[in-house]
Amino acid sequence: MTSPAGRRFARRSTRIKRRDADALIAAGAPLVLYWFGGRQLDYFDGTDALEQWRVVRPALTSQTPQIGGDVVWTGGLWVGGDQGNLLLLTGQC
């Protein structure tokens, strides 16, 4: 994945726990929301990432989502080498 600023990231994991995601966002990692059904990516960094993380954090699950209700998110770590890391959440409902 390439960020709007041209930073390149590669997927490292497909499941992340809230406490690990908290640490990533606190360290300044960008947040990408991938809406699975609509194939839409939303990119947030800086304070926008912090604000959006507060909104979606309660719905993050490290388990297989149970389809048929509100949006739930699974998250993965994407690494960018010396360019830092990125948190990507996939939303399903």
C-alpha positions as CSV (number, residue, x, y, z in Angstrom):
1,M,0.0,0.0,0.0
2,T,1.2,3.5,-0.7
3,S,0.1,6.5,1.4
4,P,-1.0,9.8,-0.2
5,A,2.5,11.1,0.8
6,G,4.2,8.3,-1.2
7,R,5.2,6.1,1.8
8,R,5.1,2.4,1.1
9,F,3.7,-0.2,3.5
10,A,3.5,-4.0,3.5
11,R,1.1,-6.1,5.5
12,R,2.7,-7.8,8.6
13,S,-0.3,-9.2,10.4
14,T,-4.0,-9.6,9.8
15,R,-5.2,-9.5,13.4
16,I,-4.3,-6.9,16.0
17,K,-5.5,-6.4,19.6
18,R,-6.8,-3.0,20.9
19,R,-3.9,-2.5,23.2
20,D,-1.4,-3.0,20.3
21,A,-3.4,-0.7,18.0
22,D,-3.6,1.9,20.8
23,A,0.3,1.9,20.9
24,L,0.5,2.3,17.1
25,I,-1.8,5.2,17.0
26,A,-0.2,6.8,20.1
27,A,3.2,6.6,18.3
28,G,1.7,8.5,15.3
29,A,0.9,5.7,12.9
30,P,-1.6,6.6,10.2
31,L,-5.0,4.9,10.3
32,V,-6.7,3.4,7.2
33,L,-10.3,2.3,7.2
34,Y,-11.2,-0.2,4.5
35,W,-14.9,-0.6,4.1
36,F,-15.1,-4.2,2.8
37,G,-18.5,-4.0,1.2
38,G,-17.8,-0.8,-0.7
39,R,-14.1,-1.3,-1.4
40,Q,-13.5,2.2,0.0
41,L,-10.3,3.3,1.7
42,D,-10.2,6.3,4.1
43,Y,-6.8,7.5,5.2
44,F,-6.2,9.5,8.4
45,D,-3.0,10.7,10.0
46,G,-2.0,13.0,12.8
47,T,-4.9,14.2,15.0
48,D,-7.4,13.0,12.4
49,A,-6.1,9.4,13.0
50,L,-6.4,9.9,16.8
51,E,-10.0,11.2,16.5
52,Q,-11.1,8.5,14.1
53,W,-9.4,5.8,16.2
54,R,-11.5,6.9,19.3
55,V,-14.7,6.4,17.2
56,V,-13.9,2.9,15.8
57,R,-11.9,1.5,18.7
58,P,-14.8,-0.1,20.6
59,A,-15.8,-2.1,17.5
60,L,-12.3,-3.6,16.9
61,T,-12.3,-7.3,17.3
62,S,-9.4,-9.8,17.0
63,Q,-11.9,-12.6,16.4
64,T,-13.8,-13.5,13.3
65,P,-16.6,-10.9,13.0
66,Q,-20.1,-12.1,13.5
67,I,-22.0,-10.8,10.5
68,G,-25.5,-9.4,10.9
69,G,-25.3,-6.3,13.1
70,D,-23.3,-3.1,13.5
71,V,-20.0,-2.5,11.8
72,V,-17.2,-4.5,13.4
73,W,-13.5,-4.0,12.5
74,T,-10.6,-6.3,12.3
75,G,-7.2,-4.7,12.2
76,G,-3.8,-5.4,10.8
77,L,-0.3,-4.0,11.2
78,W,1.4,-2.7,8.0
79,V,5.1,-1.9,8.2
80,G,6.9,0.8,6.3
81,G,10.5,0.0,7.3
82,D,12.2,3.2,8.4
83,Q,9.1,5.1,7.4
84,G,7.1,3.8,10.3
85,N,4.0,1.6,10.6
86,L,0.3,1.9,9.6
87,L,-2.9,0.5,11.2
88,L,-5.4,-0.8,8.7
89,L,-8.9,-1.7,9.8
90,T,-11.3,-3.7,7.7
91,G,-15.0,-2.9,8.4
92,Q,-17.8,-5.4,8.0
93,C,-21.4,-5.4,9.0
